[in-house]
């Protein structure tokens, strides 16, 4: 499994765990903000998308440079 996929799985896992934790607090009446879990999920999704985009750009640059080096 490549590094990008591992990172995405970790970020999605974190977002889901965070959302589950917030829902559990809300059920127990400990949550002050009902939308907190949704906000964290949205923020996490944005961060995951940004990480994927940055990873794709970096991978493209590395692949291009590798090709140039191999050609001489």
C-alpha positions as CSV (number, residue, x, y, z in Angstrom):
1,X,0.0,0.0,0.0
2,X,1.5,3.3,-1.0
3,X,2.1,6.2,1.4
4,X,-0.7,8.4,0.1
5,X,-3.3,5.7,0.7
6,X,-2.0,5.0,4.2
7,X,-2.2,8.7,5.0
8,X,-5.7,9.1,3.7
9,X,-6.8,6.0,5.6
10,X,-5.3,7.4,8.8
11,X,-7.0,10.8,8.3
12,X,-10.4,9.3,7.5
13,X,-10.1,7.0,10.5
14,X,-9.3,10.0,12.7
15,X,-12.3,11.9,11.3
16,X,-14.7,9.0,11.9
17,X,-13.4,8.4,15.4
18,X,-13.7,12.1,16.3
19,X,-17.3,12.2,14.9
20,X,-18.2,9.0,16.8
21,X,-16.8,10.5,20.0
22,X,-18.8,13.7,19.6
23,X,-22.0,11.7,18.9
24,X,-21.4,9.7,22.0
25,X,-20.9,12.8,24.1
26,X,-24.1,14.3,22.6
27,X,-26.1,11.2,23.5
28,X,-24.9,11.5,27.1
29,X,-25.8,15.1,27.2
30,X,-22.2,16.3,27.6
31,X,-22.0,18.1,24.3
32,X,-22.5,21.8,24.2
33,X,-22.5,22.1,20.4
34,X,-24.6,19.6,18.4
35,X,-22.9,20.5,15.1
36,X,-19.4,19.9,16.5
37,X,-19.0,16.4,15.0
38,X,-20.1,17.6,11.6
39,X,-17.8,20.6,11.7
40,X,-14.8,18.3,12.6
41,X,-15.8,15.9,9.8
42,X,-15.9,18.7,7.3
43,X,-12.6,20.2,8.4
44,X,-11.0,16.7,8.3
45,X,-12.3,16.1,4.8
46,X,-10.9,19.4,3.6
47,X,-7.5,18.5,5.2
48,X,-7.5,15.1,3.6
49,X,-8.4,16.6,0.2
50,X,-5.6,19.1,0.5
51,X,-3.1,16.4,1.5
52,X,-4.1,14.3,-1.5
53,X,-3.7,17.3,-3.8
54,X,-0.3,18.2,-2.4
55,X,0.8,14.6,-2.5
56,X,-0.2,14.3,-6.2
57,X,1.7,17.5,-7.1
58,X,4.8,16.3,-5.3
59,X,4.6,12.8,-6.8
60,X,4.2,14.4,-10.3
61,X,7.3,16.5,-9.8
62,X,9.3,13.6,-8.5
63,X,8.2,11.4,-11.4
64,X,9.1,14.1,-13.9
65,X,12.6,14.6,-12.4
66,X,13.2,10.9,-12.2
67,X,12.4,10.6,-15.9
68,X,14.8,13.4,-16.7
69,X,17.6,11.8,-14.7
70,X,17.0,8.4,-16.4
71,X,17.2,10.0,-19.9
72,X,20.4,11.7,-19.0
